[in-house]
Amino acid sequence: MEKQTAGHEQLGEFAPKFAELNDEILFGEVWSREKELSAHERSVITITALIAGGNFEQLNFHMAKGKENGISQEEISEIITHLSFYVGWPKAWSAFNMAKEIWE
């Protein structure tokens, strides 16, 4: 996993501790535990959680990362279709619009 620096770049001066936790703990330690869960599995879980919570600002980044981690167009389509019945049709529509841009 490549080193994440978005926290420091975007929030380092304003919220240095949050930036440190984002880059060093979340993306450094948690995402690197691939023996426990693969990057593909972590991406599926993260994308699912973001859609369920309606956190679309972070979804674009994580969908692109999920594609890099091997999530296929068929998988993302099935994930979002399945989620639509549990988290809401409007969230699914929004997620599909984002996914189309990334997988097409």
MODELLER restraints for C-alpha pairs under 7 A, 6 or more apart:
rsr = mdl.restraints
at = mdl.atoms
rsr.add(forms.Gaussian(group=physical.xy_distance, feature=features.Distance(at['CA:1:A'], at['CA:32:A']), mean=6.40, stdev=0.5))
rsr.add(forms.Gaussian(group=physical.xy_distance, feature=features.Distance(at['CA:3:A'], at['CA:28:A']), mean=6.86, stdev=0.5))
rsr.add(forms.Gaussian(group=physical.xy_distance, feature=features.Distance(at['CA:4:A'], at['CA:23:A']), mean=5.35, stdev=0.5))
rsr.add(forms.Gaussian(group=physical.xy_distance, feature=features.Distance(at['CA:4:A'], at['CA:27:A']), mean=6.14, stdev=0.5))
rsr.add(forms.Gaussian(group=physical.xy_distance, feature=features.Distance(at['CA:5:A'], at['CA:23:A']), mean=5.72, stdev=0.5))
rsr.add(forms.Gaussian(group=physical.xy_distance, feature=features.Distance(at['CA:7:A'], at['CA:19:A']), mean=4.07, stdev=0.5))
rsr.add(forms.Gaussian(group=physical.xy_distance, feature=features.Distance(at['CA:7:A'], at['CA:20:A']), mean=6.82, stdev=0.5))
rsr.add(forms.Gaussian(group=physical.xy_distance, feature=features.Distance(at['CA:7:A'], at['CA:22:A']), mean=5.78, stdev=0.5))
rsr.add(forms.Gaussian(group=physical.xy_distance, feature=features.Distance(at['CA:7:A'], at['CA:23:A']), mean=5.77, stdev=0.5))
rsr.add(forms.Gaussian(group=physical.xy_distance, feature=features.Distance(at['CA:8:A'], at['CA:19:A']), mean=5.03, stdev=0.5))
rsr.add(forms.Gaussian(group=physical.xy_distance, feature=features.Distance(at['CA:8:A'], at['CA:20:A']), mean=6.83, stdev=0.5))
rsr.add(forms.Gaussian(group=physical.xy_distance, feature=features.Distance(at['CA:11:A'], at['CA:19:A']), mean=5.82, stdev=0.5))
rsr.add(forms.Gaussian(group=physical.xy_distance, feature=features.Distance(at['CA:12:A'], at['CA:19:A']), mean=5.42, stdev=0.5))
rsr.add(forms.Gaussian(group=physical.xy_distance, feature=features.Distance(at['CA:39:A'], at['CA:69:A']), mean=5.94, stdev=0.5))
rsr.add(forms.Gaussian(group=physical.xy_distance, feature=features.Distance(at['CA:40:A'], at['CA:66:A']), mean=6.54, stdev=0.5))
rsr.add(forms.Gaussian(group=physical.xy_distance, feature=features.Distance(at['CA:40:A'], at['CA:69:A']), mean=4.98, stdev=0.5))
rsr.add(forms.Gaussian(group=physical.xy_distance, feature=features.Distance(at['CA:40:A'], at['CA:70:A']), mean=6.03, stdev=0.5))
rsr.add(forms.Gaussian(group=physical.xy_distance, feature=features.Distance(at['CA:40:A'], at['CA:71:A']), mean=6.58, stdev=0.5))
rsr.add(forms.Gaussian(group=physical.xy_distance, feature=features.Distance(at['CA:43:A'], at['CA:62:A']), mean=6.89, stdev=0.5))
rsr.add(forms.Gaussian(group=physical.xy_distance, feature=features.Distance(at['CA:43:A'], at['CA:66:A']), mean=5.00, stdev=0.5))
rsr.add(forms.Gaussian(group=physical.xy_distance, feature=features.Distance(at['CA:47:A'], at['CA:59:A']), mean=6.57, stdev=0.5))
rsr.add(forms.Gaussian(group=physical.xy_distance, feature=features.Distance(at['CA:47:A'], at['CA:62:A']), mean=6.32, stdev=0.5))
rsr.add(forms.Gaussian(group=physical.xy_distance, feature=features.Distance(at['CA:47:A'], at['CA:63:A']), mean=6.59, stdev=0.5))
rsr.add(forms.Gaussian(group=physical.xy_distance, feature=features.Distance(at['CA:50:A'], at['CA:56:A']), mean=6.72, stdev=0.5))
rsr.add(forms.Gaussian(group=physical.xy_distance, feature=features.Distance(at['CA:50:A'], at['CA:59:A']), mean=6.21, stdev=0.5))
rsr.add(forms.Gaussian(group=physical.xy_distance, feature=features.Distance(at['CA:51:A'], at['CA:91:A']), mean=6.47, stdev=0.5))
rsr.add(forms.Gaussian(group=physical.xy_distance, feature=features.Distance(at['CA:51:A'], at['CA:95:A']), mean=6.76, stdev=0.5))
rsr.add(forms.Gaussian(group=physical.xy_distance, feature=features.Distance(at['CA:52:A'], at['CA:87:A']), mean=5.37, stdev=0.5))
rsr.add(forms.Gaussian(group=physical.xy_distance, feature=features.Distance(at['CA:54:A'], at['CA:91:A']), mean=6.52, stdev=0.5))
rsr.add(forms.Gaussian(group=physical.xy_distance, feature=features.Distance(at['CA:60:A'], at['CA:98:A']), mean=6.64, stdev=0.5))
rsr.add(forms.Gaussian(group=physical.xy_distance, feature=features.Distance(at['CA:63:A'], at['CA:99:A']), mean=6.93, stdev=0.5))
rsr.add(forms.Gaussian(group=physical.xy_distance, feature=features.Distance(at['CA:64:A'], at['CA:102:A']), mean=6.33, stdev=0.5))
rsr.add(forms.Gaussian(group=physical.xy_distance, feature=features.Distance(at['CA:73:A'], at['CA:103:A']), mean=5.93, stdev=0.5))
rsr.add(forms.Gaussian(group=physical.xy_distance, feature=features.Distance(at['CA:80:A'], at['CA:92:A']), mean=5.84, stdev=0.5))
rsr.add(forms.Gaussian(group=physical.xy_distance, feature=features.Distance(at['CA:81:A'], at['CA:92:A']), mean=7.00, stdev=0.5))
rsr.add(forms.Gaussian(group=physical.xy_distance, feature=features.Distance(at['CA:84:A'], at['CA:92:A']), mean=5.11, stdev=0.5))
